[in-house]
Amino acid sequence: MLDELKFVCKLMAGTLAALWGLEIVDTLVFHGLLDLFGIHPRSTFGLIGILASPLLHGDFYHLLSNTVGLLIFGTLVLLWGRKEFALVTASSVLIGGLGVWLIGETGTVHIGASGVIFGYFGYVLTRGWYERKLLSIIISVVIAFMFGSMLSGAIPGLAGCGISWEGHLFGLLGGVLVARRLRQSPATQGQ
């Protein structure tokens, strides 16, 4: 158990160090130009952003806001397991990114890790429902009580100006789909 906690701490610290290092380089060396590699809806070039956008942030405040969510929700998912963490991360990046690319407003550029954060949030929020184990249900209820207002960030008109509700919505969907799929697969039955 102690080894797993060390791994979780190292992975989260490494992830955050990489994100902060990239933002420092983007700000000091490239003067924010790396942000152009975000998602440009329905643009061929914008497809690069599906994978790049979670690594890019508009400024240090944007990254600081996402750091808190990554620490809370990313750590919770990772504590459940490395497989879950990898699947939720990949699903949130791909489903979130494709959703933004398909329905995002033309002429906009979407960046930030919040779609992945919403994926982790969606997974933690719905895992109790799909798994139906007491501890998972308790965690889901506590998360819903403490952070349920986050859901407004995935609703058009409520997310706020300049915030990608599309990324939040589709990232959330990515996390929920993994929770549903993992709890219904034969390999996880009886665990």
URMO-V528598 format. One line per field, one symbol per residue. ss: DSSP state (H for helix, E for strand, C for the rest). A space follows every 10 residues. Layout:
ss = ???
//
This chain:
ss = CHHHHHHHHH HHHHHHHHHH HHHHHHHHCC CCHHHHHCEE CCCCHHHHHH HHHHHCCCCH HHHHHHHHHH HHHHHHHHHH CHHHHHHHHH HHHHHHHHHH HHHCCCCCEE CCCHHHHHHH HHHHHHHHHH HCCHHHHHHH HHHHHHHHHH HHHHCCCCCC CCCCHHHHHH HHHHHHHHHH HHHHCHHHCC C
//
